Amino acid sequence: MDVDRTAAAIADMSIRGAGRIARAGAAALSHFADNYKGNDLGGFRRDLEGAKATLLGSRPTAVSLWNGVQASTKGVGGAKDLGEAIALVKANAAAFIDASEKAVGVISEIGAKRICDGDVVMTHCNSAAALGPIIEAHRQGKAVRVYATETRPWRQGLITVRQLAEAGVDTTLIVDTAVRSVMKRVDKVFVGADTVTSHGALVNKIGTSQLALAAHEARKQFYCCAETYKFSPMTLFGDMVTIEERDHGEVVGRDEIPSSVKIFNPVFDSTPPRYIDAIITELGMISPGSVYGIMVGQLGEEAFKVGGRK
Ligand code: RUB
């Protein structure tokens, strides 16, 4: 799909979920490179910047999209000619998509080991990375039962319960307001991530922090499943994560309530690291405090030299 259509599909959420939007962004840049009609390298680089900006303007919170776009365009500045630049974007994008898909497989294997026979797991929204371990544990023959939240207002929980049911997992749908009450029946919480900050905070679907608080209060384990391309390099340098606010029409019809009532529809929230037992990544199970070291390793020392930040 081309860049404009991909950006529109991400914005209207026909493509959603941090991993999927990152792969869609990479695929759109590959399509852009493959179909480039110009004939000079300078023009390609300029148009590529425009394509990146279009994609990044679609949704603000998931850093996975930014990391996918950066990974797909790495090295273009050093390309000798147009052909090399085009080939580079296509190869980078394909490598990113492949690594992203494999990462979910590794997270599934690692996460499944944290699920014991007979465990009851709660999950929120719809996350491929969080469902992977549950489905893998079930595939391994462990008896696992799941409580999945509805996830207002988009009701991504319905996608989750369909996927779990299709995989044969014993699944119960609950409304979001039932989280604290149901937590006493639960052993572990598994959720995904849109962004993980350098100090290990988790930015994920609105309501995630309520699950974390309820799990903490009930002394239940809380796991975040996140590929490392959901780690935000910008947060290392002090930037805040932008929490997306979406249209009030997603919450309630305007004519259903008095016109004087305002509607606030933030779609992500932040869970402090102290409520997270571990982050399950493709590099292994880590503490929230280890995120900083992994990001520094991935960025390289150059980024931290005074004036070195691009
Ligand atoms: C989706 C959401 C998911 C993460 C991780 O929000 O919060 O938990 O994106 O998903 P939305 P995955 O529906 O608003 O995009 O593990 O699939 O990347």
Residues whose N, C-alpha, C, O or C-beta is under 5 A from the ligand:
A	BS01	RUB	R16 G17 A18 G19 R20 H124 C125 N126 S127 A128 A129 A130 Q156 G192 A193 D194 N204 K205
